[in-house]
């Protein structure tokens, strides 16, 4: 059975590449928040809040 590349992944990567730098940064911070706990997570979530408010 052949493994075909995931066409949806290609489309998703193109969409991600077209996003603004701020959006990419917020997504990165959200990923970090999911991986951390405690005070580290609080600090990351505060950064997310600050950066998302600056975006509005």
Secondary structure, 3 states (H helix, E strand, C coil): CCCCCCHHHHHHHHHHHCCCHHHHHHHHHHHHHHHCCHHHHHHHHHHHHHHHHHHC
